[in-house]
């Protein structure tokens, strides 16, 4: 077994996802109790969504690094992250959920720089999933596409862990 096959990022990511899910649930409870309105709860929730999405993006980048280290140990060339992000793609989708997670994280980090909805890779991927410039809470909409209506952000971690495992299994025959 190659040391980079071990997933050291999973537990911290799942912990963050759990914490953020609980915090968003608390915001919803505050809105239901009248401490503030639902729109405010959603606005505050966007920061938790963004933090989790950026952590997911870091997990994905770390996974790309791990896979390329494994590939190097077998004298294989490194793969670009966009190639690996697509790798779990099914014929059903043009863009994978890993690509959507990456796009949502980029949206969180850069949307305030945009004067208008740009035409770039981030917005193309989001647009494919029905998220556009008029979508009220784009990150929430994207997360729902991935994890469903439950809002349990651990579903994002599960998608990434499954993708990672799928990629790592390609090298199990070498071990």
C-alpha positions as CSV (number, residue, x, y, z in Angstrom):
1,X,0.0,0.0,0.0
2,X,1.2,3.4,-0.9
3,X,1.1,5.9,2.0
4,X,-0.9,8.4,-0.1
5,X,-3.7,5.8,-0.4
6,X,-4.6,6.6,3.2
7,X,-7.3,9.3,3.5
8,X,-6.1,11.6,6.2
9,X,-8.5,14.4,5.1
10,X,-11.8,12.6,5.5
11,X,-12.3,12.9,9.3
12,X,-11.6,16.7,9.5
13,X,-13.8,17.3,6.5
14,X,-16.7,15.2,7.9
15,X,-16.3,17.0,11.2
16,X,-16.5,20.4,9.5
17,X,-19.6,19.3,7.5
18,X,-21.3,18.1,10.7
19,X,-20.5,21.3,12.5
20,X,-21.8,23.5,9.6
21,X,-24.9,21.4,9.2
22,X,-25.7,21.8,12.9
23,X,-25.0,25.6,12.7
24,X,-27.4,25.9,9.7
25,X,-30.0,23.9,11.6
26,X,-29.6,26.3,14.5
27,X,-30.1,29.3,12.1
28,X,-33.3,27.7,10.8
29,X,-34.5,27.2,14.4
30,X,-33.8,30.9,15.1
31,X,-35.8,31.9,12.1
32,X,-38.7,29.7,13.1
33,X,-38.6,31.1,16.7
34,X,-38.7,34.7,15.3
35,X,-35.2,35.8,16.3
36,X,-34.7,36.8,12.7
37,X,-36.4,36.1,9.4
38,X,-35.8,33.2,7.0
39,X,-34.0,35.3,4.5
40,X,-31.4,36.4,7.2
41,X,-31.0,32.7,8.2
42,X,-30.3,31.8,4.5
43,X,-27.8,34.7,4.2
44,X,-25.9,33.6,7.3
45,X,-26.1,30.0,6.1
46,X,-24.3,31.0,2.9
47,X,-21.1,31.5,4.9
48,X,-21.3,28.1,6.4
49,X,-21.9,26.6,2.9
50,X,-19.0,28.5,1.5
51,X,-16.6,27.4,4.2
52,X,-17.6,23.8,3.7
53,X,-17.3,24.1,-0.1
54,X,-13.8,25.6,0.1
55,X,-12.8,22.8,2.5
56,X,-14.2,20.3,0.0
57,X,-12.2,22.0,-2.7
58,X,-9.1,21.6,-0.6
59,X,-9.9,17.9,-0.1
60,X,-10.2,17.5,-3.8
61,X,-6.9,19.3,-4.6
62,X,-5.2,17.2,-1.9
63,X,-6.6,14.0,-3.5
64,X,-5.3,15.1,-6.8
65,X,-1.9,15.5,-5.2
66,X,-2.1,12.1,-3.5
67,X,-3.1,10.4,-6.8
68,X,-0.3,12.0,-8.7
69,X,2.2,10.9,-6.1
70,X,0.9,7.4,-6.4
71,X,1.1,7.7,-10.2
72,X,4.7,9.0,-9.9
73,X,5.7,6.0,-7.8
74,X,4.6,3.8,-10.8
75,X,6.4,6.1,-13.3
76,X,3.1,7.5,-14.6
77,X,2.6,11.1,-15.6
78,X,0.7,13.5,-13.4
79,X,-2.9,14.2,-14.4
80,X,-4.5,17.7,-14.3
81,X,-7.1,18.2,-11.6
82,X,-9.8,18.8,-14.2
83,X,-9.2,15.4,-15.7
84,X,-9.4,13.7,-12.3
85,X,-12.5,15.7,-11.3
86,X,-14.3,14.4,-14.4
87,X,-13.2,10.8,-13.8
88,X,-16.3,9.7,-11.9
89,X,-18.6,11.3,-14.5
90,X,-21.4,9.1,-15.7
91,X,-23.0,9.3,-19.1
92,X,-26.0,10.9,-17.4
93,X,-24.1,14.1,-16.5
94,X,-21.9,16.4,-18.6
95,X,-20.1,17.6,-15.4
96,X,-19.4,15.5,-12.3
97,X,-20.4,16.4,-8.7
98,X,-16.7,16.9,-8.0
99,X,-16.7,19.6,-10.7
100,X,-19.8,21.1,-9.3
101,X,-18.3,21.2,-5.8
102,X,-15.2,22.9,-7.2
103,X,-17.4,25.4,-9.1
104,X,-19.5,26.3,-6.1
105,X,-16.3,26.8,-4.0
106,X,-15.0,29.1,-6.7
107,X,-18.3,30.9,-6.8
108,X,-18.1,31.5,-3.0
109,X,-14.6,32.8,-3.3
110,X,-15.0,35.1,-6.3
111,X,-18.7,36.1,-6.8
112,X,-18.3,39.4,-5.1
113,X,-15.7,40.4,-7.7
114,X,-18.2,40.0,-10.5
115,X,-20.1,43.0,-11.8
116,X,-22.4,40.7,-13.7
117,X,-22.7,36.9,-14.1
118,X,-19.6,36.0,-16.2
119,X,-19.2,33.4,-18.8
120,X,-16.5,31.1,-17.4
121,X,-15.9,27.5,-16.4
122,X,-17.4,28.0,-12.9
123,X,-20.7,29.5,-14.3
124,X,-20.9,27.0,-17.1
125,X,-20.8,24.1,-14.7
126,X,-23.3,25.8,-12.3
127,X,-25.5,26.6,-15.3
128,X,-25.5,22.9,-16.4
129,X,-27.1,22.2,-13.0
130,X,-29.7,25.0,-13.4
131,X,-27.9,27.5,-11.2
132,X,-27.6,31.0,-12.8
133,X,-27.3,34.7,-12.1
134,X,-30.9,34.9,-11.0
135,X,-30.7,31.9,-8.5
136,X,-31.3,33.4,-5.1
137,X,-28.9,31.2,-3.1
138,X,-26.6,29.5,-5.6
139,X,-24.5,27.6,-3.2
140,X,-27.6,26.2,-1.4
141,X,-29.1,25.3,-4.8
142,X,-25.9,23.5,-5.8
143,X,-25.6,21.6,-2.5
144,X,-29.2,20.4,-2.8
145,X,-28.4,19.1,-6.3
146,X,-25.7,17.0,-4.7
147,X,-27.1,15.9,-1.3
148,X,-30.8,16.4,-1.8
149,X,-33.2,18.3,0.4
150,X,-31.9,17.0,3.7
151,X,-29.2,19.7,3.8
152,X,-26.8,17.3,5.5
153,X,-23.5,18.6,4.3
154,X,-21.8,15.3,5.1
155,X,-23.2,14.2,1.7
156,X,-20.6,16.4,0.1
157,X,-17.8,14.6,2.0
158,X,-19.3,11.2,1.0
159,X,-19.3,12.2,-2.7
160,X,-15.6,13.2,-2.5
161,X,-14.7,10.1,-0.5
162,X,-16.3,7.9,-3.1
163,X,-14.5,9.7,-5.9
164,X,-11.2,9.4,-4.1
165,X,-11.7,5.7,-3.4
166,X,-12.7,5.1,-7.1
167,X,-9.4,6.8,-8.2
168,X,-7.3,5.0,-5.6
169,X,-8.7,1.6,-6.6
170,X,-7.2,2.1,-10.0
171,X,-3.8,1.5,-8.4
172,X,-4.8,-1.3,-6.0
173,X,-3.7,-3.8,-8.7
174,X,-0.1,-2.4,-8.5
175,X,0.2,-2.9,-4.7
